Amino acid sequence: MRNPTVGVVGLGYVGLPLSVGLARAGVSVVGFDTNETVTAGLDAGNSHIQDVSEAQVREAVESGARFTSNAKAFGGLDAYIICVPTPLAANGHPDLTFVEEAAQLVGVKVREGAVVVLESTTYPGTTEEVVRPILEQRSGLVAGEDFCLSYSPERIDPGNSRFGVNNTPKVVGGLLSCCRDRASEIYGHLGAEIVGAKGLREAGLSKLLENTYRHVNIALVNEMARFCRALDIDLHDAISCAATKPFGYQAFYPGPGVGGHCIPIDPNYLSYRVRAELGYPFRFVELAQEINASMP
């Protein structure tokens, strides 16, 4: 895997920075997206993502990266990394439509010896229970025997100019330890620290733990904002004072609910999984969702 060819499925705020980062490291990249306007623009050196400059896109294209909406140009690669959205359905449950469609695409293209990685944020169990059966049915191959299956949660923080794909540690889990190791070789080209997880589910839970931590702490200060207003206490001043403590505290701030791509959605994937599999609520997440949704 010294000179791997890597296909990235989904060229949004996760897939495009990953594609550009791999291309900059000398990896042969083929980026796929169903939006032809996006792929044509990228091939012309245009960026539709805030965190990726047009100069970076042009550099990637000049180094050999290709962006396409043509599935025929997506076969015979050494690795496939799925970076598609995982929104909520109208009923608040996980919507894995894009993940399933991406798995269908990769399933007919994957060859023996290849590596398939899911990066999309979802509940633990998705890789082996949803993605694996589709890949095996479409390819006729067996995960862990004929090809490697891995999960590596994306850690993109949109708008963060300090941390990106090249310096944010990469958590990688595999169906087998050899699957984890093969996927780690791919990500190793980025130059970031590789953190090996025990398995697929542990890697998946790590991402939801990160976002749930933020979700419930934002809910805490949002609830404080409501009663501090009534009690005529300046919460922002109190937070500033607390933030001077050099240990045991991290500052969170109240705001209009919870913004961003991940925090309002990802913890719900975990609470859904707990309810569906165990039959009881993940109370912290559901309470945090209620509080954050109540903010103006």
Salt bridges, closest charged atoms under 4 A:
GLU54 OE1 - ARG58 NH1 3.94
ASP78 OD1 - ARG111 NH2 2.32
GLU119 OE2 - LYS170 NZ 3.31
GLU128 OE2 - ARG201 NE 2.89
GLU129 OE2 - ARG201 NH2 2.80
GLU129 OE2 - ARG273 NH2 2.71
GLU136 OE2 - ARG132 NE 2.91
GLU154 OE2 - LYS207 NZ 3.32
ASP181 OD1 - ARG180 NE 3.48
GLU210 OE2 - ARG155 NH2 2.54
GLU277 OE2 - ARG273 NH1 3.50
GLU286 OE2 - ARG275 NE 2.69
